[in-house]
Amino acid sequence: MQVERHEYTSAEKKMMVRSYTFIALQKEGLFSGKRTRELVAKSLGCSTDTAARVIAVYNASQKTDFELVRALLLQELLKAKEQYKVGVVEDSIKV
């Protein structure tokens, strides 16, 4: 069975290095008492707010295909916006 090879991007390689460094530091016990989102942010080199937003989107959809999730969220937003416009027009006619 031949495994399909994947050429890793610079960003993927950077994430590997950060993950390796994070796990090495965790083994030394340097993260006791830290919240998970803080640990994720430190491991990936992003802000805790960014980590929290990404996890919130994941928790809402349980999907890791964030482009698909973004498209679905935009679709729902547009649908809600159209419903609001129709409601506003109907209300203005009644007045």
N, C-alpha and C positions, 0 to 999 in steps of 0.2 A: 504494500500500500504506500503510495507516494503522497507525501504531504505537500500541499500547495504552499509555495514560499510567499512571504509578504515582505516588501521593502518598507521598513519602518521610517516614518517621517521624523524630522528633527524634534517635533513636539512630543511624539511618542517616546523617543529615546530620552528626552528630558524628563518625562514622567517616570520612566523606568529608574533613572538615576535618583530622582526625588523619592520615589517609593523605597528604593534600596536604602537610602540614607535615613529615611523616616523609620523603617523597620529596625535598622541598626541602633538608632537613638532610643527607640522604644524598648529594645532589649536591655538597655542600660538603666531603664526605669526613670527616664527623665520626664515622663508625661503624666505622672500620677495626679489625679484631681482635675484633669482637663476635660472639657466637654468634647464630644465627638466632632462637632463641626469645627472646633478650634484645631483639633488634630488633623482633620482633612485639609483645612486651609493651610496649615503649616506644612503638611506633606506635599501639597501641590503648588504652594507658593502663590496662593490667591487670598483674598480677604475672607473673613468669616461670613460677611454678608453675602458674598458671591456663593460660597459653599452652601449657605442656608437657602438661598433662592433656588439653586439647582436641585437640592434635596427636596424642597417643597414641591417643585414641578414633578420630580420623580415620584414622590409620595402620592400626589394627586392622580397620576396616570399609571404608575407601576411600569413604565416603559423607559428604556434607555436610548431609544432612537429619538433624540431631541429635535431633529428636523421635522419628523412626523408629528411629534407632540406640539411643536410650535405651529405647524400648519393646522392642526385640529383646533388649537386654542384660537388662532386667528379666525378660523371658520365660525366657531361659536361666537366670537366677538362680533363679527359681521352680521350674523344672524340676529343677535340681540340688538344691534344697532338698527337693523331694518325694522324689527318689531317695534322699537321705540319710535322710529320715524312714522310708522303707520299709526301708532297710538296717538302721537302728537297731531297728525293730520286729522284723525277722527275727532279728537277733542276740540280742535279749532273749528270744525264744521258744526259741532253741537252748540257752540257759543254764539 
